[in-house]
Amino acid sequence: MKRWRGLLIDRYLAREILSGTGLVFTALLFLFSFFDLIHELNDIGKGGYALWQIGVFVALALPGHAYELFPIATLIGTLYALTNLAQHSEITVMRSSGMSRQRLAQSLLRIGAGFVLVAFILGELIMPFTEEAAQQWRLKALNNLVATQFRSGIWIKDKGSFINIREMMPDNSLEDLRIYEFDNNRRLQRISTAHNALYLQDHEWEMKQVERTLFTPKGVSVVHEDHVRWNSVLSPQVMSTLLVEPEQMALWNLHTYIQHLRDNHQQTLRFEVALWGKVFYPFSSLVMMLLALPFGLQRPRAGAVGVRIMIGIGLGLGFYLSNRFFSYLGQLNGWGPIYSTTAPSLVFLGLALFLGWWGEKRA
């Protein structure tokens, strides 16, 4: 009987928390979509960028916002639900019927496990594809090129070669391509210049209108070819890192790109921080739910509901900003990526445990 009663309470709590979180989630997404819309209106008319195209871009950007806002929405939604239950004395009834604080926390964690699963699906299966699609859509609508990293274009190291790409198109084709190939003694062996390059499959590209300049002990020779097959570690997945932020990439793509950088003896910390952030970020919803628990155990006085919601908004923004702060600080100081990504969650978990202990002490 006691177990059946516990299941009913869990189901009731889940319904209230899902309702509150869904309400907050919807409001936050509308707010951030409105900000996106206002920002994109500055480019309306450029390259035929119409209002309906802006609407498509804003819609494609929604999963990215949803992933970033998930812990904040969970915190505010849980706080809203628990405060409503406490205001109607339902929390008091639950506790007087034998439901301990630890049992209530366990119920929240079971509900939060579903949030963690949703966040993983959102961050791995939906956001990486919609974010890349959003950027490609915007570039095509603006008739624009992918932004270059230097005035001379994009530079990429591929084992014994240096690749210079002047223009990368939204369909991942490459324009005005130069490949500088060196031997083991770092002597220049060949310069290949291509008008454009199209990706075929299995890291194979087709270069068109190719001019090869060969440097040999006998002298310099130039060869012209219409079509040349080019094998490289580069692929559209690797090149997509130029379209989206590392935090918005899938874990496998991040891992692949980190391996590419390591093979070419380049810095990987920026992408390692993003990778471990993608691993741990969904679990921050559990921390946020535990942080909301101490505020929901006491019945609020008249007018205190709004104050608690404002506290939740402040804590949620604090968590969001501290995540960014520790990420950048870790990159600047060379901290371990795991420490940089878990520090904010551990700090807020400690705050939740302290507030719970303080509440029990005052009770």
CORRALIN-V509580 format. One record per residue. PHI is phi in whole degrees, -180 to 180 (999 if undefined). PSI is psi in radians with two decimals (999 if undefined). OMEGA is omega as a letter, one per 20 degrees, with the letter a starting at -180 (* if undefined). Layout:
<<PHI:PSI:OMEGA> <PHI:PSI:OMEGA>>
This chain:
<<999:-0.75:a> <-65:-0.69:r> <-67:-0.72:r> <-63:-0.70:r> <-64:-0.68:r> <-63:-0.67:r> <-66:-0.68:r> <-64:-0.72:r> <-65:-0.74:r> <-59:-0.76:a> <-65:-0.70:r> <-66:-0.78:r> <-61:-0.76:a> <-60:-0.73:a> <-63:-0.77:a> <-67:-0.74:a> <-69:-0.72:r> <-63:-0.70:r> <-64:-0.83:a> <-65:-0.75:a> <-67:-0.71:r> <-62:-0.69:r> <-64:-0.82:a> <-67:-0.73:a> <-59:-0.80:a> <-62:-0.77:a> <-63:-0.75:a> <-66:-0.70:r> <-66:-0.70:r> <-62:-0.70:a> <-64:-0.84:a> <-71:-0.56:r> <-66:-0.64:r> <-64:-0.73:r> <-62:-0.74:r> <-61:-0.75:a> <-62:-0.81:r> <-61:-0.72:a> <-65:-0.73:a> <-74:-0.40:r> <-62:-0.38:r> <-65:-0.42:a> <-104:0.11:a> <-64:2.36:a> <93:-0.27:r> <-78:2.13:r> <60:0.46:a> <80:0.36:a> <-73:1.80:a> <-97:2.97:a> <-63:-0.67:a> <-67:-0.56:r> <-70:-0.62:r> <-62:-0.71:r> <-61:-0.70:r> <-65:-0.75:r> <-61:-0.78:a> <-62:-0.70:r> <-66:-0.71:r> <-69:-0.44:r> <-81:-0.18:a> <-59:-0.80:r> <-59:-0.60:r> <-64:-0.76:r> <-66:-0.69:a> <-60:-0.74:a> <-65:-0.78:a> <-67:-0.61:a> <-88:-0.09:a> <-56:-0.89:r> <-63:-0.67:a> <-65:-0.78:r> <-64:-0.65:r> <-64:-0.77:r> <-62:-0.93:a> <-67:-0.71:r> <-65:-0.75:r> <-66:-0.74:r> <-62:-0.73:r> <-63:-0.77:a> <-66:-0.82:a> <-66:-0.64:r> <-65:-0.71:r> <-64:-0.74:r> <-64:-0.71:r> <-68:-0.64:a> <-64:-0.58:r> <-96:0.29:r> <64:0.27:a> <-72:-0.61:r> <-64:-0.71:r> <-62:-0.72:r> <-65:-0.73:r> <-61:-0.78:a> <-72:-0.62:r> <-71:-0.36:r> <-85:0.06:r> <110:0.09:a> <-85:1.93:a> <-77:2.96:r> <-62:-0.71:r> <-64:-0.69:r> <-66:-0.65:r> <-67:-0.69:r> <-64:-0.68:r> <-63:-0.68:r> <-62:-0.73:r> <-64:-0.70:a> <-67:-0.63:r> <-66:-0.70:r> <-66:-0.72:a> <-65:-0.47:r> <-60:-0.62:r> <-66:-0.67:r> <-63:-0.69:r> <-62:-0.77:r> <-63:-0.77:r> <-63:-0.72:a> <-64:-0.70:r> <-63:-0.79:r> <-62:-0.75:a> <-64:-0.75:a> <-77:-0.44:a> <-106:-0.62:a> <-105:-0.33:a> <-116:-1.01:a> <-58:-0.81:a> <-58:-0.66:a> <-78:-0.73:a> <-70:-0.60:a> <-68:-0.76:r> <-65:-0.70:r> <-64:-0.66:r> <-63:-0.78:a> <-68:-0.69:r> <-66:-0.71:r> <-60:-0.79:a> <-65:-0.75:a> <-64:-0.73:r> <-66:-0.71:a> <-65:-0.61:r> <-87:-0.03:a> <53:0.77:a> <-111:2.99:r> <-104:2.79:r> <-66:2.38:a> <-60:2.38:r> <-89:2.71:a> <-88:-0.38:r> <-136:2.91:r> <-62:-0.55:r> <-86:0.02:r> <114:-2.85:a> <-94:2.32:r> <-115:2.28:a> <-136:2.38:r> <-97:2.25:a> <-131:1.58:a> <56:-2.00:a> <-90:0.25:a> <-125:2.67:r> <-118:2.25:a> <-112:2.25:r> <-115:2.08:a> <-115:1.99:a> <-73:-0.67:a> <-142:2.31:r> <-116:2.13:a> <-86:2.79:a> <-59:-0.43:r> <-87:0.23:r> <74:0.11:r> <-77:2.70:a> <-113:2.41:r> <-118:2.49:r> <53:1.26:a> <-103:2.40:r> <-130:2.34:r> <-124:2.10:r> <-106:1.98:a> <-106:2.30:a> <-120:2.70:r> <-89:-3.04:a> <-66:-0.36:r> <-95:0.22:r> <64:0.53:r> <-95:2.38:a> <-68:2.16:a> <-104:-0.67:a> <-156:2.50:r> <-122:2.12:r> <-112:2.23:r> <-119:2.24:a> <-128:2.52:r> <-68:-0.73:r> <-157:2.94:r> <-143:2.34:r> <-116:2.42:a> <-80:2.33:r> <-100:-1.34:r> <-172:2.81:r> <49:0.87:r> <62:0.49:r> <-113:2.30:r> <-117:2.73:r> <-114:2.02:r> <-95:2.45:a> <-119:2.58:a> <53:1.16:a> <-99:2.39:r> <-122:2.12:a> <-109:2.25:r> <-110:2.01:a> <-104:2.32:r> <-111:1.98:a> <-129:2.91:r> <-59:-0.43:a> <-82:-0.26:r> <140:-2.84:a> <-112:2.32:r> <-131:2.66:a> <-123:2.30:a> <-124:2.36:r> <-111:2.35:r> <-140:2.54:r> <-77:-0.74:a> <-136:2.37:r> <-139:2.31:r> <-83:2.36:a> <-130:2.08:r> <-95:2.29:a> <-154:2.73:r> <-71:-0.24:r> <-67:2.52:r> <-152:2.91:r> <-58:-0.55:r> <-65:-0.73:r> <-68:-0.74:a> <-68:-0.40:r> <-65:-0.28:r> <-64:-0.31:r> <-81:-0.23:a> <-96:-0.62:a> <-123:2.75:r> <-70:2.61:r> <-56:-0.61:a> <-66:-0.28:a> <-103:0.09:r> <-89:2.78:r> <-74:2.70:a> <-58:-0.73:a> <-66:-0.71:r> <-65:-0.67:r> <-63:-0.79:r> <-61:-0.74:a> <-64:-0.76:a> <-69:-0.65:r> <-62:-0.72:r> <-64:-0.68:r> <-61:-0.76:r> <-65:-0.71:r> <-65:-0.72:r> <-61:-0.48:a> <-104:0.27:r> <55:0.83:r> <-116:2.87:a> <-65:2.36:a> <-121:-0.05:a> <-58:-0.74:a> <-56:-0.73:a> <-84:-0.49:r> <-67:-0.70:r> <-61:-0.75:r> <-64:-0.70:a> <-64:-0.87:a> <-69:-0.50:r> <-64:-0.69:r> <-66:-0.53:r> <-71:-0.79:a> <-93:-0.40:a> <-58:-0.76:r> <-58:-0.53:a> <-74:-0.20:r> <-66:-0.34:r> <-62:-0.63:r> <-65:-0.73:r> <-62:-0.74:a> <-64:-0.64:r> <-69:-0.70:r> <-66:-0.57:r> <-69:-0.54:r> <-77:-0.39:a> <-59:-0.85:a> <-59:-0.56:a> <-74:-0.43:a> <-92:-0.10:a> <-82:-0.32:a> <-108:2.45:r> <-71:2.18:a> <-74:2.56:r> <-76:3.02:a> <-60:2.24:r> <84:-0.05:a> <-84:-0.22:a> <-63:-0.81:r> <-61:-0.65:r> <-64:-0.74:r> <-65:-0.67:r> <-65:-0.71:r> <-64:-0.66:r> <-62:-0.74:r> <-61:-0.74:r> <-63:-0.74:r> <-63:-0.76:r> <-66:-0.69:r> <-63:-0.79:r> <-65:-0.66:r> <-62:-0.70:r> <-66:-0.76:r> <-61:-0.81:a> <-69:-0.67:r> <-67:-0.56:r> <-61:-0.82:r> <-65:-0.75:a> <-62:-0.85:a> <-67:-0.58:r> <-64:-0.85:r> <-68:-0.70:a> <-65:-0.68:r> <-64:-0.68:r> <-68:-0.67:a> <-68:-0.66:a> <-99:0.00:r> <71:0.51:r> <-69:2.81:r> <-63:2.43:a> <-61:-0.59:r> <-66:-0.75:r> <-63:-0.77:a> <-62:-0.60:a> <-89:-0.46:a> <-96:-0.31:a> <-56:-0.85:a> <-60:-0.75:a> <-64:-0.68:r> <-67:-0.68:r> <-62:-0.81:a> <-72:-0.52:r> <-66:-0.74:r> <-61:-0.69:r> <-63:-0.71:r> <-64:-0.76:r> <-66:-0.67:r> <-65:-0.78:r> <-65:-0.63:r> <-65:-0.76:r> <-64:-0.71:r> <-65:-0.69:r> <-66:-0.71:r> <-66:-0.63:a> <-68:-0.64:a> <-80:-0.35:a> <-71:999:*>>
